[in-house]
Amino acid sequence: MSVIMVSVGLLAGCSGKGGDQGKEEVKAEVPATTVTAKVSGKEMAVKMADSEMKRTPDAQYLDFRPKPKWEYTNGLVCSSFLKLSEATGDKKYYNYAVAYADSMINAEGEIKTYKQTDYNIDRVNPGKFLIDLYKETGKENYKVAIHTLRDQMKEHPRTSEGGFWHKKRYPHQMWLDGIYMGSPFLAKYAANFDEPALFDDVANQIYLIDKYAYDPETGLYYHGWDESREQEWADKETGLSPNFWGRGMGWFAMALVDVLDYMPEDHPKQQMIVDIANKMAAGLVKYQDTSGLWYQVVNMGEKEGNYLEASASSMFAYFLLKGVEKGYLDQKFAENGIEAYEGLLKNLIKTEDDGSISITQVCAVAGLGGDPYRSGTYEYYINEEKRDNDPKAIGPFIMASLEYDKVINSHSE
């Protein structure tokens, strides 16, 4: 295993340009010192996973929950833990994911807290790690639950061109987030349960969000699109939301490389997805900060109040590193992926007094519309709550860590 020397920052601030970096974002109680250590991505993934298990011993309560919930964030962390278990051979990470599945799915395959008629695409995302568990164990109740999630998407409301609504309560809207929540699960389902026609549907979701949300001037993607133009946040001509939100693009970027794992190479739309992934990468690297990271509102790094955000930066690191390692992305993006990952270590990973590590400066949540109303303005995005150790950064950081080693190894051979 090759390792590289990196300076791991023990501070929560950032070395970025402009904005309010170095002001409220740097926490005074954190010692502004650095240590130099030999670090491998796998070692960092293990540290983060062990730290998260210490903070949240029961995966039902991930995402700071007071009570259990079947939710995309739990599925995201469990998926990352399964990847880590495979990479390390340590079953404790596998067992953590199994314990969540077994706490939420009864012997008949019914999923606790899940209601199909909500038509919430977020709820489908945990089906990915369930497929892995079913393949490993053959447990029939897992299979029943997987088919339940597939059945939701058979009836899920759609736009006029077949794009999945983000949720039943967000009618006529496609969000970048929703591509990650639905498409990799459906692609994985298609590959494992012999439903090849699903690949066409998966490709169409990606085609539609690229068709409507991509901005050729910046090379970035708007957070949401409302076909009906009825939402207050939607431009009356285009139906688009006003800004380029980092994590929204992070979800979409991860979806592209994850879908490509299952999309047959001879599928007529496979190259389209590869091309969109490369277009996404080219847009992102234009706005990559000198720290290696990205801002909450990606194209406004110099604007007052913006900040370098950990979940988007982790997602983009994963996307770039995995895309290069798998051959989906041009090799020129390897350097950007490496800089992104090392930027996370230097700027947003903090060592706590008990020896655990935290990932800092994570946007807790952001969306569009709803009640209370979310406007999608610049001021909205930068003023949403920030917190440490949000699972939307934990999972992608662990996955990016594992991809980092693969790229470093291939580039050192």
C-alpha positions as CSV (number, residue, x, y, z in Angstrom):
1,M,0.0,0.0,0.0
2,S,1.6,3.2,-1.0
3,V,1.1,6.3,1.2
4,I,1.9,9.9,0.7
5,M,2.8,12.6,3.1
6,V,0.0,15.1,3.8
7,S,-0.3,17.8,6.3
8,V,-3.5,17.1,8.2
9,G,-5.1,20.3,9.6
10,L,-6.4,20.2,13.1
11,L,-8.5,23.3,12.5
12,A,-12.0,23.8,11.3
13,G,-11.2,26.8,9.1
14,C,-10.2,27.0,5.5
15,S,-7.5,28.5,3.4
16,G,-9.9,29.6,0.7
17,K,-10.2,32.9,-1.0
18,G,-12.7,35.7,-0.2
19,G,-16.0,35.2,1.6
20,D,-16.0,35.0,5.3
21,Q,-13.2,32.4,5.6
22,G,-11.0,33.0,8.6
23,K,-13.9,34.8,10.4
24,E,-16.8,33.0,12.0
25,E,-15.9,29.7,10.3
26,V,-12.7,29.2,12.3
27,K,-13.6,28.0,15.7
28,A,-11.4,29.7,18.3
29,E,-11.3,26.7,20.7
30,V,-9.7,24.5,18.1
31,P,-5.9,24.7,18.3
32,A,-4.5,26.2,15.1
33,T,-1.7,23.7,14.7
34,T,-0.9,21.0,12.1
35,V,0.8,17.7,12.3
36,T,2.5,15.9,9.5
37,A,1.7,12.2,9.2
38,K,1.8,9.3,6.8
39,V,-1.9,8.9,5.8
40,S,-3.6,6.5,3.6
41,G,-7.1,6.9,2.4
42,K,-8.1,3.6,3.9
43,E,-6.7,4.7,7.3
44,M,-8.7,7.9,7.2
45,A,-11.8,6.0,6.2
46,V,-11.4,3.6,9.1
47,K,-10.8,6.6,11.5
48,M,-14.0,8.3,10.2
49,A,-16.1,5.1,10.4
50,D,-14.8,4.3,13.9
51,S,-15.5,7.8,15.0
52,E,-19.0,7.7,13.6
53,M,-19.7,4.4,15.3
54,K,-18.5,5.9,18.6
55,R,-20.8,8.9,18.1
56,T,-23.8,6.9,16.9
57,P,-23.5,3.2,17.9
58,D,-26.9,2.4,16.5
59,A,-27.3,3.3,12.8
60,Q,-31.1,3.9,13.4
61,Y,-30.1,7.2,15.0
62,L,-27.7,8.5,12.3
63,D,-28.4,12.0,11.2
64,F,-28.9,13.2,14.8
65,R,-32.3,11.5,14.9
66,P,-34.3,11.1,18.1
67,K,-36.1,8.1,16.7
68,P,-35.5,5.5,13.9
69,K,-36.3,6.4,10.3
70,W,-35.9,4.7,6.9
71,E,-34.0,7.4,5.2
72,Y,-31.5,8.2,2.4
73,T,-28.8,9.4,4.9
74,N,-28.8,6.1,6.8
75,G,-28.5,4.3,3.5
76,L,-25.7,6.5,2.4
77,V,-23.6,5.7,5.5
78,C,-24.4,2.0,5.4
79,S,-23.3,1.8,1.7
80,S,-20.0,3.5,2.6
81,F,-19.6,1.1,5.5
82,L,-20.1,-1.9,3.2
83,K,-17.4,-0.6,0.9
84,L,-15.1,-0.1,3.8
85,S,-15.8,-3.6,5.1
86,E,-14.9,-5.0,1.7
87,A,-11.7,-2.9,1.5
88,T,-10.5,-3.8,5.0
89,G,-12.0,-7.3,5.6
90,D,-13.3,-6.0,9.0
91,K,-16.8,-7.3,9.5
92,K,-17.8,-4.7,12.2
93,Y,-18.6,-2.2,9.4
94,Y,-20.7,-4.8,7.6
95,N,-22.4,-5.7,10.9
96,Y,-23.3,-2.0,11.5
97,A,-25.2,-1.9,8.2
98,V,-26.9,-5.3,8.9
99,A,-28.0,-4.1,12.3
100,Y,-29.7,-1.1,10.6
101,A,-31.4,-3.3,8.0
102,D,-32.6,-5.7,10.7
103,S,-33.9,-3.0,12.9
104,M,-36.0,-1.5,10.1
105,I,-37.2,-4.5,8.1
106,N,-39.4,-7.1,9.8
107,A,-39.6,-10.8,9.0
108,E,-42.3,-10.2,6.3
109,G,-40.1,-7.6,4.6
110,E,-42.1,-4.6,5.7
111,I,-40.0,-1.4,6.2
112,K,-40.5,0.6,9.4
113,T,-41.6,4.2,8.8
114,Y,-41.8,3.8,5.0
115,K,-45.0,4.7,3.2
116,Q,-45.0,4.0,-0.5
117,T,-47.8,6.4,-1.3
118,D,-45.7,9.3,-0.2
119,Y,-43.8,8.8,-3.4
120,N,-40.6,10.2,-1.9
121,I,-37.6,9.4,-4.0
122,D,-35.3,9.8,-1.1
123,R,-36.6,6.6,0.5
124,V,-35.4,4.5,-2.4
125,N,-31.7,5.2,-1.9
126,P,-31.2,2.7,1.0
127,G,-32.3,0.0,-1.4
128,K,-28.7,-0.1,-2.8
129,F,-27.1,-1.4,0.3
130,L,-30.0,-3.8,0.8
131,I,-29.2,-5.4,-2.6
132,D,-25.7,-6.0,-1.3
133,L,-27.0,-7.6,1.9
134,Y,-29.4,-9.8,0.0
135,K,-26.7,-11.0,-2.3
136,E,-24.6,-11.8,0.7
137,T,-27.3,-13.4,2.9
138,G,-30.1,-14.5,0.6
139,K,-32.6,-13.3,3.2
140,E,-36.0,-13.3,1.8
141,N,-37.3,-10.3,3.8
142,Y,-34.5,-8.2,2.3
143,K,-35.7,-9.2,-1.2
144,V,-39.3,-8.3,-0.4
145,A,-38.2,-4.9,0.8
146,I,-36.1,-4.3,-2.3
147,H,-39.1,-5.2,-4.5
148,T,-41.2,-2.8,-2.5
149,L,-38.9,0.1,-3.3
150,R,-38.8,-1.0,-7.0
151,D,-42.6,-1.0,-7.0
152,Q,-42.7,2.6,-5.7
153,M,-40.8,3.7,-8.8
154,K,-43.3,1.9,-11.1
155,E,-46.0,4.2,-9.9
156,H,-43.9,7.2,-9.0
157,P,-45.3,10.5,-10.5
158,R,-43.4,11.8,-13.5
159,T,-43.0,14.9,-15.7
160,S,-44.5,14.8,-19.2
161,E,-41.2,13.4,-20.6
162,G,-40.9,10.7,-17.9
163,G,-38.7,12.4,-15.3
164,F,-39.4,11.4,-11.7
165,W,-40.9,14.1,-9.5
166,H,-38.7,14.7,-6.5
167,K,-41.6,13.9,-4.2
168,K,-45.3,13.7,-4.5
169,R,-45.5,16.9,-2.5
170,Y,-43.1,18.6,-4.9
171,P,-45.1,18.2,-8.1
172,H,-43.7,18.6,-11.6
173,Q,-40.2,19.1,-10.1
174,M,-36.9,17.4,-10.8
175,W,-34.0,18.1,-8.4
176,L,-30.4,17.1,-8.9
177,D,-30.6,15.3,-5.6
178,G,-33.3,13.0,-6.9
179,I,-31.0,11.5,-9.6
180,Y,-28.8,10.1,-6.9
181,M,-31.7,8.9,-4.8
182,G,-33.4,6.9,-7.6
183,S,-31.1,6.2,-10.6
184,P,-28.2,4.2,-9.0
185,F,-30.7,2.0,-7.1
186,L,-32.7,1.3,-10.3
187,A,-29.5,0.6,-12.3
188,K,-28.3,-1.8,-9.6
189,Y,-31.8,-3.4,-9.5
190,A,-31.8,-3.8,-13.3
191,A,-28.4,-5.6,-13.2
192,N,-29.2,-7.9,-10.2
193,F,-32.9,-8.7,-10.9
194,D,-32.8,-9.0,-14.7
195,E,-34.9,-6.0,-15.7
196,P,-32.8,-4.6,-18.5
197,A,-35.5,-2.2,-19.7
198,L,-34.8,-0.2,-16.5
199,F,-31.5,1.0,-18.0
200,D,-33.5,3.0,-20.5
201,D,-35.4,4.7,-17.7
202,V,-32.3,5.4,-15.8
203,A,-30.6,7.0,-18.8
204,N,-33.7,9.1,-19.5
205,Q,-33.6,10.6,-15.9
206,I,-30.0,11.7,-16.5
207,Y,-30.8,13.0,-20.0
208,L,-33.7,15.1,-18.8
209,I,-31.9,16.7,-15.8
210,D,-28.9,17.5,-18.1
211,K,-31.3,18.9,-20.8
212,Y,-33.0,21.3,-18.4
213,A,-30.6,22.0,-15.5
214,Y,-27.3,22.4,-17.3
215,D,-26.0,26.0,-17.8
216,P,-23.6,26.1,-20.7
217,E,-22.2,29.5,-19.6
218,T,-20.9,28.3,-16.3
219,G,-20.7,24.6,-17.0
220,L,-22.7,24.0,-13.8
221,Y,-26.1,22.6,-13.0
222,Y,-29.0,24.5,-11.3
223,H,-30.4,22.8,-8.2
224,G,-34.0,22.2,-9.5
225,W,-36.3,22.5,-12.4
226,D,-40.1,23.0,-12.3
227,E,-41.8,21.9,-15.5
228,S,-45.0,23.7,-14.5
229,R,-43.2,27.0,-13.7
230,E,-45.6,27.3,-10.8
231,Q,-43.1,27.4,-7.9
232,E,-42.1,30.8,-6.6
233,W,-38.4,29.8,-6.9
234,A,-38.8,28.8,-10.6
235,D,-37.9,31.2,-13.4
236,K,-41.0,31.8,-15.4
237,E,-39.3,31.1,-18.7
238,T,-36.9,28.3,-17.9
239,G,-38.5,26.7,-14.7
240,L,-35.0,26.7,-13.1
241,S,-34.1,27.6,-9.5
242,P,-31.8,30.6,-9.1
243,N,-28.4,29.1,-8.0
244,F,-25.8,26.4,-8.3
245,W,-25.8,24.6,-5.0
246,G,-22.7,22.5,-4.3
247,R,-24.3,19.4,-2.7
248,G,-27.0,19.3,-5.3
249,M,-24.3,18.9,-8.0
250,G,-22.5,16.5,-5.7
251,W,-25.5,14.2,-5.6
252,F,-25.8,14.3,-9.4
253,A,-22.0,13.8,-9.9
254,M,-22.0,10.7,-7.6
255,A,-25.0,9.3,-9.4
256,L,-23.2,9.5,-12.8
257,V,-20.2,7.3,-11.8
258,D,-22.4,5.0,-9.7
259,V,-24.9,4.4,-12.5
260,L,-22.0,3.7,-14.9
261,D,-21.0,0.7,-12.7
262,Y,-24.1,-1.1,-13.8
263,M,-25.0,0.4,-17.2
264,P,-24.0,-2.1,-19.9
265,E,-21.2,-0.8,-22.1
266,D,-23.1,-1.6,-25.2
267,H,-26.2,0.3,-24.0
268,P,-27.0,3.0,-26.6
269,K,-27.0,5.7,-23.9
270,Q,-23.9,4.6,-22.0
271,Q,-21.7,7.0,-23.9
272,M,-24.1,9.8,-23.3
273,I,-23.7,9.3,-19.5
274,V,-19.9,9.2,-19.9
275,D,-20.0,12.5,-21.8
276,I,-22.2,14.2,-19.2
277,A,-19.8,13.0,-16.5
278,N,-16.9,14.6,-18.3
279,K,-18.9,17.8,-18.9
280,M,-19.7,17.9,-15.2
281,A,-16.1,17.4,-14.3
282,A,-14.9,20.2,-16.7
283,G,-17.4,22.6,-15.1
284,L,-16.5,21.7,-11.6
285,V,-12.8,22.2,-11.9
286,K,-13.2,25.7,-13.1
287,Y,-14.6,26.6,-9.7
288,Q,-12.3,24.5,-7.5
289,D,-10.7,26.7,-4.9
290,T,-7.0,26.9,-4.3
291,S,-7.6,24.8,-1.2
292,G,-8.9,22.0,-3.4
293,L,-12.4,22.5,-2.1
294,W,-15.7,24.0,-3.4
295,Y,-18.0,26.6,-2.0
296,Q,-21.6,26.2,-0.8
297,V,-22.7,28.3,-3.8
298,V,-20.2,27.0,-6.3
299,N,-19.7,30.0,-8.6
300,M,-19.7,32.7,-5.9
301,G,-16.5,32.0,-3.9
302,E,-15.7,35.7,-3.6
303,K,-19.1,36.7,-2.3
304,E,-19.6,37.7,1.4
305,G,-20.9,34.8,3.5
306,N,-20.0,31.9,1.2
307,Y,-18.0,29.1,2.7
308,L,-16.0,26.0,1.7
309,E,-18.5,23.1,2.2
310,A,-17.5,19.6,3.2
311,S,-20.3,17.4,1.8
312,A,-20.1,18.8,-1.7
313,S,-16.3,18.8,-1.6
314,S,-16.3,15.1,-0.5
315,M,-18.8,14.2,-3.2
316,F,-16.8,15.9,-5.9
317,A,-13.6,14.2,-4.6
318,Y,-15.4,10.8,-4.8
319,F,-16.8,11.6,-8.3
320,L,-13.4,12.7,-9.7
321,L,-11.3,10.0,-8.1
322,K,-13.7,7.1,-8.9
323,G,-14.4,8.5,-12.4
324,V,-10.7,8.6,-13.2
325,E,-10.0,5.2,-11.6
326,K,-12.8,3.5,-13.5
327,G,-11.9,5.1,-16.8
328,Y,-15.2,7.1,-17.0
329,L,-13.4,10.4,-16.7
330,D,-10.4,11.8,-18.6
331,Q,-7.2,11.1,-16.7
332,K,-6.5,14.9,-16.6
333,F,-9.0,15.1,-13.7
334,A,-6.9,12.9,-11.4
335,E,-5.0,15.8,-10.1
336,N,-8.2,17.7,-9.3
337,G,-9.5,14.7,-7.4
338,I,-6.3,14.3,-5.4
339,E,-6.2,18.0,-4.6
340,A,-9.9,17.8,-3.4
341,Y,-9.3,14.9,-1.1
342,E,-6.1,16.4,0.4
343,G,-7.9,19.7,0.8
344,L,-10.5,17.9,2.9
345,L,-7.8,16.5,5.1
346,K,-5.9,19.8,5.5
347,N,-8.9,22.0,6.0
348,L,-12.1,20.2,7.2
349,I,-11.0,17.2,9.2
350,K,-10.6,17.9,12.9
351,T,-9.1,15.7,15.6
352,E,-11.2,15.7,18.8
353,D,-9.9,15.4,22.4
354,D,-10.9,11.7,22.5
355,G,-8.9,10.9,19.4
356,S,-11.9,10.6,17.1
357,I,-12.1,12.7,13.9
358,S,-14.8,15.0,12.7
359,I,-15.6,16.5,9.4
360,T,-16.6,20.2,9.7
361,Q,-18.5,22.9,7.8
362,V,-21.3,20.7,6.5
363,C,-24.6,22.3,5.3
364,A,-27.2,20.5,7.4
365,V,-30.0,20.6,4.8
366,A,-31.1,22.6,1.8
367,G,-34.1,22.3,-0.5
368,L,-36.6,24.2,-2.6
369,G,-40.1,25.4,-1.7
370,G,-42.0,23.6,1.1
371,D,-43.0,25.0,4.5
372,P,-41.1,27.0,5.8
373,Y,-40.5,28.2,2.3
374,R,-37.0,27.7,0.8
375,S,-36.3,30.3,-1.9
376,G,-33.2,29.0,-3.5
377,T,-31.5,32.4,-3.3
378,Y,-27.9,32.9,-2.5
379,E,-28.8,34.2,1.0
380,Y,-30.9,31.1,1.6
381,Y,-28.1,28.7,0.9
382,I,-25.4,30.4,2.9
383,N,-27.7,30.8,5.9
384,E,-28.9,27.3,6.3
385,E,-27.5,25.6,9.4
386,K,-23.9,24.2,9.3
387,R,-22.9,21.3,11.5
388,D,-20.1,18.8,12.0
389,N,-20.4,15.1,11.2
390,D,-23.5,15.3,9.1
391,P,-23.9,11.9,7.3
392,K,-24.1,13.6,4.0
393,A,-20.4,14.3,4.4
394,I,-19.4,11.2,6.4
395,G,-20.5,8.7,3.7
396,P,-18.9,10.5,0.7
397,F,-15.7,11.1,2.7
398,I,-15.3,7.4,3.5
399,M,-16.0,6.5,-0.2
400,A,-13.6,9.2,-1.5
401,S,-10.9,8.0,0.9
402,L,-11.1,4.5,-0.6
403,E,-11.0,5.9,-4.1
404,Y,-8.1,8.1,-3.3
405,D,-5.9,5.1,-2.5
406,K,-6.7,3.5,-5.8
407,V,-5.8,6.6,-7.8
408,I,-2.6,7.2,-5.8
409,N,-1.6,3.6,-6.2
410,S,-2.2,3.6,-10.0
411,H,-0.3,6.9,-10.4
412,S,2.7,5.6,-8.4
413,E,3.1,2.4,-10.4
